[in-house]
Amino acid sequence: MLKLDGTWLVVLSACETGQGEARSGEGCWVRRRGFIQAGAQNLLMTLWSVADEETSKFMLDFYDAAHQSGNAPKALAEVQRDWLVKLRKERSLAEAVRLAGPSS
């Protein structure tokens, strides 16, 4: 059994780590439930494909913000917002949403 007691943050930053196969009585959140039951306080997973280069930079910004604030969900929301604005200015709205938003 995985022991994560006292683990503040677990990140699964690969493509679609938050997706799962729906099973009778379990739903799609089995992976999440397992990490939380093992003791993880915060869990970050993706529901869509992620771009390698942008994700590595995004995650550095997220780790920095989460460490500074001590609030992983708030840090994620702020960094995602900042990245959406940045990418929209540099590229386009569609590209910003594709790279940093909640759709693929």
C-alpha positions in Angstrom: 0.0 0.0 0.0 1.3 3.4 -0.9 1.9 5.7 2.1 1.7 9.4 1.4 0.9 10.7 4.8 2.0 14.3 5.1 2.6 14.6 1.3 1.4 18.1 0.5 1.3 17.7 -3.3 1.2 14.9 -5.9 1.4 15.9 -9.5 0.7 13.6 -12.5 1.6 16.0 -15.3 1.4 13.6 -18.3 -1.4 13.6 -20.8 -4.9 12.7 -19.5 -3.7 11.4 -16.1 -7.1 12.3 -14.6 -9.1 10.3 -17.1 -10.2 6.8 -16.2 -12.4 4.0 -17.3 -15.9 4.2 -15.9 -16.6 1.0 -13.9 -19.8 0.0 -12.2 -19.7 1.3 -8.6 -16.3 3.0 -9.0 -16.7 5.8 -11.6 -13.7 7.5 -13.1 -12.2 8.8 -9.9 -10.5 5.6 -8.6 -7.0 7.0 -9.2 -7.8 10.2 -7.4 -9.4 8.4 -4.5 -6.3 6.1 -4.1 -3.9 9.0 -3.8 -6.2 10.8 -1.3 -6.7 7.7 0.8 -2.9 7.2 0.8 -2.5 10.6 2.5 -1.9 13.1 -0.3 -3.3 16.5 0.6 -3.4 17.9 -3.0 -3.5 16.0 -6.3 -3.0 17.6 -9.7 -3.9 15.5 -12.8 -4.8 16.5 -16.4 -8.0 15.7 -18.3 -6.6 16.6 -21.7 -3.4 16.3 -23.7 -0.6 18.5 -22.7 2.3 20.0 -24.8 5.7 19.0 -23.5 7.5 22.3 -23.8 4.8 24.5 -22.5 3.9 22.1 -19.7 7.4 22.0 -18.3 7.4 25.8 -18.1 3.9 25.9 -16.8 4.8 23.4 -14.1 7.8 25.5 -13.0 5.5 28.5 -12.6 3.0 26.4 -10.7 5.5 24.9 -8.3 6.9 28.3 -7.6 3.5 29.8 -7.0 2.3 26.9 -4.9 5.4 26.9 -2.8 5.2 30.7 -2.2 1.5 30.7 -1.3 1.1 27.3 0.3 -2.2 26.9 -1.5 -1.9 24.6 -4.5 -5.5 25.0 -5.9 -5.2 28.8 -5.7 -1.7 28.7 -7.3 -3.0 26.5 -10.1 -5.9 28.9 -10.9 -3.6 31.9 -10.9 -0.9 30.4 -13.0 -3.4 29.0 -15.5 -5.1 32.4 -15.8 -1.7 34.1 -16.3 -0.7 31.6 -18.9 -4.0 31.9 -20.8 -3.5 35.7 -20.9 0.2 35.4 -22.0 -0.5 32.8 -24.7 -3.5 34.7 -26.0 -1.3 37.8 -26.5 1.6 35.9 -28.0 -0.4 33.5 -30.2 -4.2 33.4 -30.3 -7.2 32.7 -28.1 -7.7 29.2 -29.6 -4.0 28.4 -29.1 -4.1 29.7 -25.5 -7.1 27.5 -24.7 -5.5 24.5 -26.4 -2.3 24.8 -24.4 -3.4 26.1 -21.0 -7.1 25.7 -20.8 -9.5 22.9 -20.0 -10.1 21.6 -23.5 -8.0 19.8 -26.1 
